[in-house]
Amino acid sequence: MTSRSSKRLIIPVLGVIVALAGCSTSDGDDQPTGQSTPSSAPSLASDVPSGYRPCEDVPEAVLDSEKLLDKTPDNSEATGGVKWRGCMWVQTDGYAATIQTTNINVDMVRNKNFADAREFLIAGRPSISTRQVAERLKEACTINVEMKGGSLEINLSNPASNRNTGSLDTCELARTLAEKVVPSMPTNA
C-alpha cells in the first residue's frame, strides 16, 4: 500500500475516533491493579499534556525498527475541547500509525465502552486498547497510555490488503509500537 492510500484510509478512521473519543474495560489477565472506575465523569483538561512531543520525541530507532516513514503533522480538535497533537507515519505495504498527545484520558476511553477494550500496563503506565471503528474492527486499533492531563494515543490502520502487516492483529501491532514508544516518555509527563 502506498503512503497516500494509507493516509486516505486513516483519515476516515480518525474522523470516527474524533466523533466517539472513549472506551471500556475487558476481563484481561494484565489489568492494572488498584484501578477503579470513578463514579463521576472524568474531566477534560484544557490542552494536551506537555512534556512529550511525538513529532520530535519518538526515537528515530523506534521509527526505524517499525519501518515508519513519511512523517506528517496531524493535529486536530473536536467539539467539546478535545485536542490531539502529533504526527502520522506509514510503513510501505504495511500499517499507518498516528502518535499523538490528547487531553482524552484513560478513564474517558474506558467509560465509552468501545469494542474489545483491554487494559494493561506499559512501562508502568495504565493503558487501554480499543477498537473504536465499528465498520473496521479488525483493521483499526487505538491505544491510550496515561499521561498527566490526558494520554498518549497511538492509532493504527491496518487493512487486510497490506502485504506486510494485513494478516497481523492490529491491536497487537499497536501494542508492540506503544511498548517501544512509551519508555521514551519522561516519567513526569
Disulfide bonds with the S-S distance in Angstrom:
Cys55-Cys87 1.91
Cys141-Cys171 2.02
